[in-house]
């Protein structure tokens, strides 16, 4: 992990609901004085124990890969197959 990355441990049910709420927590524009700042968003990755792996390292690696995939899609950088 580096920069502005962080880990969130979620132990409740309903992963998709949780991710949706996480996205809603980031406004699309932020008013600042007389300006509106450009898009603010987040890219996230997730991994579920034990479905996606048993070790912390495996779960973190998968979540990191998913985060970068999400970031590429957000910025339109995803390569078309």
Secondary structure, 3 states (H helix, E strand, C coil): CCCCCCCCCCCCCCHHHHHHHHHHCCCCCEEECCEEECCCCCCCCCCCCCCCCCCHHHHHHHHHHHHHHHHHHHCCCCCCC
